């Protein structure tokens, strides 16, 4: 049951991802002009979707007690600061994650 | 296989190698921490081959998200690939059987490399493109499998490690914020999702938020396109 669901998720994600990569070749390889709305959404969606995903990842935040929000707030601030400072993607992710792990395992127990 | 093309592609792909191995290890570790063995990690990286979608996929799996929602989220998250494909139409023309693999093997990093580097003198461009795409794919699969194996071998307390996904999306958002002049789409995405979360609660806010984002971007199209034109 669980294996079947995991396999289904895998196949759906693979098929949809391939579709987004293949559609331009299927539709526009013979020289047809791509609709401007596709080009527009391809440029305007990514920043909107990334902002959406950040909120999605933090959906469990609660303001009832400090441990419900402080670790996330501090770690996100650290990621932003680290990234603005060094502009090294891996360093920013690693630094923020280690800080978050220390905060939830040691500081806000 | 063309040895010359691979020799030329290898140095160009080193930055992606470092990035994919590390991010792949992180992905494998998180999959293991979520209870999915290295075989699943291997299959995901081999046939889905989309970094941020795969990280999001861990959330789908643990929350048992319905398949329709999985499809919709993957579509929206990977919509940007449509634009990548459009710019690769000419480059891939005449690649024969390898073209299908090239179309599949187009994550952000491969797109970035193929649009910025040129094959050196004396190397057939199609062989070079193929070598770049295949090497990057190998790095990603190798990193993920390594992460899955490490996760199974290590017995550290992984509580909080899932923050790596949040950090990844924050980093991409910061990069986009710096790079894209028009901040309205990012603010809109943030505002619409937050509003939806506050109104509908954490279990079913995502699809309405997604709908609101697509519709409002659609509605603001003329205005946003004008501004893009003015900025260009």
Interface residues (C-beta under 8 A of the other chain):
Chain A: X5 X6 X8 X9 X10 X12 X13 X14 X16 X17 X18 X19 X20 X21 X22 X23 X24 X25 X28 X29 X34 X36 X37 X38 X39 X40 X41 X42 X43 X44 X45 X46 X47 X48 X49 X50 X51 X52 X53 X54 X55 X56 X57 X58 X59 X60 X71 X72 X75 X76 X79 X80 X83 X84 X89 X90 X92 X93 X94 X96 X97 X100 X101 X103 X104 X105
Chain B: X18 X19 X22 X23 X26 X36 X40 X43 X44 X47 X48 X49 X50 X52 X53 X54 X56 X57 X59 X60 X61 X64 X65 X67 X70 X71 X74 X75 X76 X77 X78 X79 X80 X81 X82 X83 X84 X85 X86 X88 X89 X92 X93 X99 X103 X104 X106 X157 X158 X159 X160 X161 X163 X164 X165 X166 X167 X168 X169 X170 X171 X172 X173 X174 X175 X176 X177 X180 X183 X185 X186 X187 X188 X189 X190 X192 X193 X194 X197 X202 X205 X206 X209 X210 X213 X214 X217 X218 X221 X224 X225 X228
